[in-house]
Amino acid sequence: MSEHKQIFTEILNKIVAERALVAPRVKIQPISSGGANFTTQLFQATISHGDNELKLFAKVAAVGEKFRQQFSGFRIFEAENDFYTKLMKIYENLQEKHNVPQDKRFVAPKCYGCSSKLYEEVLVLEDLSAQGFTVYDRMKSVDWDYASKAVEEIAKFHALS
């Protein structure tokens, strides 16, 4: 098993333990971004328990010592960890407190776990591809529909900030 897959497996075990899942079946699959990422190994995982399936997406840091030395003080996934573990809770509480209608709320993928341990950084999120979302081709221009939806979500984020 690769080092990155092992790191991901360890956090998956924590996710299973936190949810007290009995006899879960775990399937892990490495995925490719087609060269869009340089610092991470990407994975999809499915945790099956009974009739339920939990679909996950993970990013595991894959940068070596040389890269880390060049960017002294750079912590991988630091902003994302803070966003999912701290800021989203504040945003959710604000939206709840002010009775923001569900269809007008700022939403983000659910975070199931993360680690900022040096050389074992990982971020595990809800796999949105299981709900039909796709990654937009970064080499193509966006159309009006895509751009307008993006600006709408940025406006919600800005309003909360």
N, C-alpha and C positions, 0 to 999 in steps of 0.2 A: 504494500500500500504506500502511495506517495506521501511525503511529509505533509503536503497541503490537505490531502484527503483525510489524513489522520487527525489533523487539527480540527477540521470540519466535523469528523465523526465524534470527537470528544464533546464538542458543543451540542451536537445532536443528542448525545446521551444525556446531557443536562436538560435539554428541552423535554425529552421523554420522561425523565425523572420528575421534573417540575409539574408535569401534567399527570403524573401517576398512571401512565398508560400501561395496560396489562398486555403482555405478549405482542408488542408492536412489530411490524415488519418495516424495515428501513431500506429504501433503495436510493443510492447516490449515483449521480451521473455528472461527469465533468462536461462543461459546455464551452463553446468558443464564441467570442464576440467578433470573429473575423478580423482580428488584429487591432480592435479599437482600444484595448486596454493593455498597459505595459507593466502594471504594478500588482496585478491580482490574478489568481486562479479562480475561475467561476464554476459554480456547481448548482445543480438542481437536486432536490431530494424530495422524496415522498415518504411520509410516515403513515402507514396504514394501521388502524386499530379498529377491529370490528368492521362496521360498515362505513366508517369515517376515514377520510384521507386529509392529511395536512400537507399542502404543497409549499415547498420552501425554495428560496433562492439565496445563495451565499457567495460572498466575496472573501477570499482568503489572501492575505498579503503574500506577495511572491517577489519581494525585492531583497537583494543581497546586501552584504555589508558595505561594498564599495558605493552603491547608490546611497545608502543611509549616511555614509560618511560625508558625501558631497552635499547633502541637505541636512546638516546638523540641526537637531531640534524638531525636524519634521516628524510628526506622528501620523501614521496611516490611519485613516477612518476617524480621526479625532472629531472633526466637525459633524460627520454623520452620526457617530455615537452620541454626541451631545444633543443633536437634533432629535433622534429617536428616543433617547432615554430621559431627556429633560424637557426640551422645548415643546415637543408634541403633547406632553402631559399638561403643560401650561396652556397651550392652544385649546386642547380639548376641554379643559376646565372653563376657560373664557367663553367658548362657544356654548357650553352647557349653561353657565351662569346667565348669559344674555339671551338664552332661548333662540339661538340661531337655528332656523329651519334646517332639517337634515340635508335637503338638496342644495343648500347655500353654504354648507360648511366646507372648510379646507380639510381635505383628507390626504393621507399618505399611507403607503404600505405599512402593515403592522410589522413591528420588529419583534422577533422571537428570541434573539440573543445576540450578544456581541462580546468581544474581548479586545482589550487594548494592551494585552501582555506583549512585550517586545518580542518580535519574531514569530508571534502566534496571533497576530491581529486578524479578527474575523468579524463579519457582519452578516447576520442571518435575518432575512426579510420574507414576508409573504410573497409567493411567486405569482406575480400579476399575469404572467403568460397563461396560467391555468384558467384565468377569467377572460382570456381572449385578447389581452393587450399585446401589442407587438412593439418592437424597437424600430423607430423611424430610421430610414437609411440616411446616415449623416452626410452622405455625398450628394444628396438631392435637396433641392429647395423645398421649403414647406409651402403648403397651400393655405388659403384663407381659413378653412375650417380648422386645420391643425393650429395655425397661429392664433386664431381668436380664442380657442379653448385654452391654449397655453397662457395667454394674457389674462384670461378670466381667473385661472388658478393662481397666477402671480399676484393678481389684485387681492384675492382672499388672503394670501400669505402676507402681503403688505399691510392689509387692514389689521390683521392679528398682531403684526410686529409693532 
